[in-house]
Amino acid sequence: MDLYRFEVSSNGNVIPVIIAAENDEAAFRLVEVELEKYFLSLPEIDDISLYEKKKIRRGNGFVLYGQETILTGS
């Protein structure tokens, strides 16, 4: 299994999406599934780009710099 980091372009915005999947085809499919769950309806997608891919093993992860946080505005 691999951990995928995608960047999705939608209406001038870049949306980072992290997916765990068995292969590239499943990962790209899951990007749209996760976007639809987050936004309740699928936004207009201009581009889906695979940014990083790593084997899932103990100690792997990605850094998302300057992104949405639950602490903003507190």
Beta strands, then each sheet from edge to edge (+ up, - down):
strand 1: 2-10
strand 2: 13-21
strand 3: 47-55
sheet 1: 2+ 1- 3+
end
